[in-house]
Amino acid sequence: MTKKNIIKENFYSQFKDKIIVVTGSTQGSGAETAKLLASRGAKGITICGRNEKKGKQVKAEIESFGTECIFVKADLENLKDCKKIISQTDKKFGTINSLINSAAYTGRGTILSTTPKEYERMFNVNTRAPFFLMQDVIKIMIRDKIKGTIAHVLSVAAYSGMPFLAAYSPSKAALGIMIKNIANAVSGHQIRINGINLGWTDTPAEHEVQKKYHNGKKDWLKKAENKVPFKRLNKPIDVARMLAFLCSEESGLMTGSLIDYDQTVVGWHSYSAYDTNILDDSLLGE
């Protein structure tokens, strides 16, 4: 076997014998992540979501790679559903090696318009659910002496966010602190927990958000991509590859880390955004 073939074989058996739970996995980045993990040799994958039809479709795609898969119909706002996802995975596969939480609720509301119901849903899905998913998964990892990995999808909005993300931004910021706290607490068990602060991403959910909240037309994506530096938004496969990295040996000892995964830099000023002329010293004056 050539060196090239050995490298290729190792890459596509990266998750051999691994049992992985992926939330928010009936569409978008979560579905893409689950399929990528299957293509890289995962033994068993649990996917979950509210849409049973989409869940069955993704399940079939995962199984086409030779990976066992179960779909759990679940709404992460419901704490019983969170626990059901983990208990059914343990019952089916007998253990869990990794948890990837890509589920989120991204409703809109300012400090003036956000209702108590909207606020509560935001924190139930984006903050409370990840906490109790991790609680049950970590118990299994400790029980089975597994050096497990957990990865979460957060948002660059956790730094501040637009005014219409008044509840969403703090729900993701709270998750960031949670990751660091729990990563520290379980490091003695060699369980690693990390996250990505995700920027603007082209997903089915984002298309719905644009239509519902921002009067998005059919060409909203084309216009959006024309305004950003790399002339495209993040795609689900971009997110999937980063999450796979965080749950693989490629990320080494990394734990408690939050990676900004966007094409803008935190703290940028609008006058310099995406303007190549900003590198021209003559614009700085005398």
C-alpha positions in Angstrom: 0.0 0.0 0.0 1.4 3.4 -1.0 1.8 6.3 1.5 -1.0 8.1 -0.3 -3.4 5.2 0.1 -2.5 4.8 3.8 -3.3 8.5 4.4 -6.5 8.2 2.4 -7.6 5.0 4.3 -6.8 6.6 7.7 -8.9 9.7 6.7 -11.9 7.7 5.7 -11.7 5.5 8.8 -11.3 8.5 11.1 -14.4 7.7 13.1 -14.2 3.9 12.8 -16.1 2.2 15.7 -17.4 5.5 17.0 -21.0 6.2 18.1 -22.0 9.8 17.6 -25.1 11.9 18.4 -25.8 14.8 16.2 -28.6 17.2 17.1 -30.4 19.5 14.6 -29.6 16.9 12.0 -32.6 16.6 9.7 -31.3 19.4 7.5 -28.6 22.0 7.0 -25.3 21.8 8.8 -26.4 19.1 11.2 -27.5 16.7 8.4 -24.3 17.5 6.4 -22.2 16.7 9.5 -23.9 13.4 10.2 -23.4 12.3 6.5 -19.7 13.4 6.6 -19.1 11.4 9.8 -20.7 8.4 8.1 -18.4 8.8 5.1 -15.5 8.8 7.5 -16.4 5.5 9.0 -18.6 6.1 12.0 -20.2 2.9 13.3 -23.4 4.4 14.5 -25.1 7.8 14.4 -28.2 9.2 16.1 -29.9 12.0 14.3 -32.8 14.0 15.7 -35.3 16.7 14.9 -38.9 17.6 14.7 -39.5 16.7 11.1 -39.9 12.9 10.8 -40.0 12.9 7.0 -36.7 14.7 6.7 -35.2 12.6 9.4 -36.0 9.4 7.5 -34.4 10.8 4.4 -31.2 11.7 6.1 -31.2 8.4 7.9 -31.3 6.6 4.6 -28.4 8.7 3.2 -26.3 7.9 6.3 -27.1 4.2 6.0 -25.9 4.2 2.4 -22.4 4.6 3.8 -22.8 1.4 5.8 -23.3 3.2 9.1 -26.1 2.2 11.5 -28.4 5.1 12.2 -31.5 5.8 14.3 -33.8 8.9 14.1 -35.3 10.2 17.3 -38.1 12.7 16.8 -37.4 15.4 19.3 -37.9 19.1 20.1 -35.0 20.4 22.2 -37.3 22.8 24.0 -38.7 19.8 25.7 -36.3 18.5 28.4 -37.8 15.0 28.2 -36.9 14.9 24.5 -33.3 15.8 25.2 -33.0 12.9 27.6 -34.8 10.6 25.2 -32.2 11.3 22.5 -29.3 10.1 24.7 -31.1 7.2 26.4 -32.3 5.7 23.1 -28.7 6.1 21.7 -27.3 4.2 24.7 -30.0 1.6 24.4 -29.3 1.0 20.7 -25.5 1.2 20.6 -24.4 0.7 24.2 -22.3 3.8 24.5 -21.5 7.2 23.1 -18.2 8.5 21.9 -19.2 12.0 20.7 -22.0 14.5 20.9 -22.3 17.3 18.3 -24.9 19.9 19.1 -25.8 21.9 16.0 -29.4 22.6 16.9 -30.5 26.2 17.5 -33.5 28.5 17.6 -32.8 31.7 15.9 -35.9 33.8 16.3 -35.9 37.6 16.2 -36.7 40.2 18.8 -35.3 43.5 20.2 -35.1 44.5 23.8 -38.5 46.2 23.3 -40.3 43.5 21.3 -39.1 40.1 22.7 -41.8 38.3 24.6 -41.3 36.2 27.7 -42.4 33.1 25.7 -39.9 33.9 22.9 -37.1 34.5 25.5 -37.8 31.3 27.3 -37.8 29.2 24.0 -34.5 30.8 23.0 -32.8 29.8 26.2 -34.5 26.4 26.4 -33.2 25.3 23.0 -29.9 27.2 22.9 -28.7 26.9 26.5 -30.7 24.5 28.7 -30.8 21.7 26.1 -27.1 21.6 25.5 -26.5 21.5 29.3 -28.6 18.4 29.9 -27.5 16.7 26.7 -24.0 17.1 27.9 -24.9 15.9 31.4 -26.3 12.6 30.2 -23.6 12.0 27.6 -20.8 12.7 30.1 -22.3 10.3 32.6 -22.1 7.6 29.9 -18.6 8.5 28.9 -17.4 8.4 32.5 -19.3 5.1 33.0 -17.5 3.5 30.0 -14.2 5.3 30.5 -14.4 6.9 27.1 -12.1 9.7 26.1 -15.0 11.4 24.4 -15.5 14.6 22.5 -18.3 17.2 22.5 -18.7 20.0 20.0 -21.3 22.8 19.8 -22.3 25.3 17.2 -22.6 28.8 18.7 -22.6 32.2 16.9 -20.4 35.2 16.4 -23.5 37.0 17.7 -22.5 35.9 21.1 -20.0 38.8 21.2 -22.9 41.3 20.8 -25.1 40.7 17.8 -27.6 42.8 16.0 -30.3 44.6 18.0 -32.9 42.2 16.7 -30.9 39.3 18.4 -31.5 40.6 21.9 -32.3 37.1 23.4 -30.4 34.9 20.9 -27.1 36.6 21.5 -27.0 36.0 25.3 -28.3 32.5 24.9 -25.3 31.6 22.8 -22.9 33.6 25.0 -24.1 31.6 28.0 -23.4 28.4 26.1 -19.9 29.6 25.5 -19.2 30.0 29.2 -20.9 26.7 29.9 -18.5 25.0 27.5 -15.5 26.4 29.3 -16.8 25.5 32.7 -17.7 21.9 31.9 -14.6 21.3 29.8 -12.5 22.2 32.8 -14.7 20.1 35.1 -14.3 16.9 33.0 -10.7 17.3 31.7 -9.6 14.8 34.3 -11.7 12.2 32.5 -10.0 13.2 29.2 -13.3 14.4 27.8 -12.9 17.3 25.4 -15.5 20.0 24.8 -15.2 22.8 22.2 -17.4 25.0 20.0 -17.4 27.2 17.0 -18.8 30.8 16.8 -20.4 30.5 13.5 -20.9 33.4 11.1 -23.5 33.9 8.4 -24.3 30.5 6.9 -26.4 29.4 3.9 -28.8 26.8 5.3 -32.5 26.0 4.7 -33.2 27.5 8.1 -31.5 30.8 7.1 -33.6 30.9 3.9 -36.7 30.7 6.1 -35.4 33.4 8.4 -34.6 35.8 5.6 -38.2 35.3 4.2 -39.9 35.5 7.5 -38.1 38.4 9.2 -36.2 40.3 6.6 -38.5 40.3 3.6 -35.9 38.2 1.7 -36.5 37.9 -2.1 -35.4 34.9 -4.2 -32.1 36.6 -4.9 -31.2 37.5 -1.3 -28.4 34.9 -1.2 -26.8 36.3 -4.4 -26.9 39.8 -3.0 -25.6 38.7 0.4 -22.7 36.8 -1.1 -21.7 39.7 -3.4 -21.2 41.9 -0.2 -18.8 39.6 1.7 -15.0 39.2 1.2 -14.9 35.6 -0.1 -18.1 36.1 -2.2 -19.9 33.2 -0.6 -21.5 32.5 2.8 -20.4 29.6 4.9 -21.9 26.3 3.6 -23.1 23.3 5.6 -20.1 21.3 4.5 -17.7 24.0 5.9 -19.4 23.6 9.3 -19.4 19.8 9.0 -15.7 19.7 8.4 -14.9 21.9 11.4 -17.1 19.9 13.7 -15.5 16.7 12.4 -12.1 18.2 13.2 -13.1 19.1 16.7 -14.4 15.5 17.4 -11.3 13.8 15.8 -7.8 13.2 17.0 -6.7 16.0 14.6 -7.7 18.5 17.2 -5.3 16.9 19.7 -5.7 18.1 23.3 -7.9 21.1 22.5 -10.6 21.7 25.0 -12.6 24.6 26.3 -12.0 26.5 23.0 -14.3 28.6 21.0 -13.3 29.1 17.4 -14.5 32.1 15.4 -15.6 30.6 12.1 -16.5 33.5 9.9 -15.0 35.7 7.1 -15.2 38.8 9.2 -13.0 39.7 12.1 -14.5 40.5 15.5 -14.1 44.2 16.1 -14.1 45.2 12.4 -15.2 48.8 11.4 -17.7 49.3 8.7 -15.5 51.7 6.8 -12.9 49.1 6.3 -15.1 46.1 5.6 -14.3 44.3 2.4 -12.5 47.3 0.9 -9.2 46.4 -0.7 -8.3 50.1 -0.9 -7.9 50.1 2.9 -4.4 48.7 2.3 -3.4 51.9 0.4 -1.3 54.1 2.8 -2.2 57.1 0.8 -5.7 57.0 2.2 -4.4 57.5 5.7 -3.5 61.2 4.9 -0.4 63.1 6.0 
